């Protein structure tokens, strides 16, 4: 076999393989995007609505990365965007209510603790009052002794 024939066969093989590879790549790049709506009607698009996936707001002429924040979904779930354009998590409304309830209980406990324990300023004021009372008692005792000696 001549070198030109070998080269021709190699090109044929590479040409066929290359076409298959390109076709496989094109097929693997087809991604179906999911859409969902926020409570206010804004349409969002993501590869999948799960943590770590990119998410965009669909507008008439472009896609915009969703800003950081929490968003109420039309289905009642809470979408949490932790980094611009990335889903941090999706919580159910029940989870959000539980979090709010636990934060409320925590605040109440902090208020109770603050009510039970005096601040440094309050303690200093009480010490000052105790010293004044001691001084007054001593003066009353001295006056009583003087009156008793007369």
CORVENKA-V645909 format. One record per pair of residues at least 4 apart in sequence whose ideal C-beta (glycine too) atoms are under 7 Angstrom apart, sorted by the first residue. I is the first residue (numbers start at 0). J is the second residue. If there is no record, write none. Layout:
i=I j=J
i=I j=J
This chain:
i=0 j=4
i=0 j=5
i=2 j=6
i=3 j=7
i=4 j=8
i=5 j=9
i=6 j=10
i=7 j=11
i=8 j=12
i=9 j=13
i=10 j=14
i=11 j=15
i=12 j=16
i=13 j=17
i=14 j=18
i=15 j=19
i=16 j=20
i=17 j=21
i=18 j=22
i=19 j=23
i=20 j=24
i=21 j=25
i=22 j=26
i=23 j=27
i=24 j=28
i=30 j=46
i=32 j=44
i=32 j=45
i=32 j=46
i=33 j=45
i=33 j=47
i=33 j=48
i=34 j=42
i=34 j=43
i=34 j=44
i=35 j=43
i=35 j=48
i=35 j=72
i=35 j=73
i=36 j=40
i=36 j=41
i=36 j=42
i=36 j=73
i=37 j=41
i=37 j=43
i=37 j=70
i=37 j=71
i=37 j=72
i=37 j=73
i=38 j=71
i=38 j=72
i=38 j=73
i=41 j=56
i=42 j=57
i=43 j=54
i=43 j=55
i=43 j=56
i=43 j=65
i=44 j=55
i=44 j=57
i=44 j=62
i=45 j=52
i=45 j=53
i=45 j=54
i=45 j=86
i=46 j=52
i=46 j=53
i=47 j=52
i=48 j=86
i=48 j=89
i=49 j=86
i=49 j=89
i=50 j=86
i=50 j=87
i=50 j=88
i=51 j=85
i=51 j=86
i=52 j=86
i=53 j=84
i=53 j=85
i=54 j=65
i=54 j=80
i=54 j=84
i=54 j=85
i=54 j=86
i=55 j=62
i=55 j=63
i=55 j=64
i=55 j=65
i=55 j=84
i=56 j=63
i=56 j=65
i=57 j=62
i=58 j=63
i=64 j=83
i=64 j=84
i=65 j=80
i=65 j=84
i=66 j=80
i=66 j=83
i=67 j=80
i=67 j=81
i=67 j=82
i=67 j=83
i=68 j=80
i=69 j=77
i=69 j=79
i=70 j=78
i=71 j=77
i=72 j=76
i=72 j=77
i=72 j=78
i=75 j=92
i=76 j=89
i=76 j=90
i=76 j=91
i=76 j=92
i=77 j=90
i=77 j=92
i=77 j=95
i=78 j=86
i=78 j=89
i=79 j=87
i=79 j=88
i=79 j=90
i=80 j=85
i=80 j=86
i=80 j=87
i=81 j=85
i=81 j=87
i=90 j=94
i=90 j=95
i=92 j=96
i=93 j=97
i=94 j=98
i=95 j=99
i=96 j=100
i=97 j=101
i=98 j=102
i=99 j=103
i=100 j=104
i=101 j=105
i=102 j=106
i=103 j=107
i=104 j=108
i=105 j=109
i=106 j=110
i=107 j=111
i=108 j=112
i=109 j=113
i=110 j=114
i=111 j=115
i=112 j=116
i=117 j=121
i=117 j=122
i=119 j=123
i=120 j=124
i=121 j=125
i=122 j=126
i=123 j=127
i=124 j=128
i=125 j=129
i=126 j=130
i=127 j=131
i=128 j=132
i=129 j=133
i=130 j=134
i=131 j=135
i=132 j=136
i=133 j=137
i=134 j=138
i=135 j=139
i=136 j=140
i=137 j=141
i=138 j=142
i=139 j=143
i=140 j=144
i=141 j=145
i=142 j=146
i=143 j=147
i=144 j=148
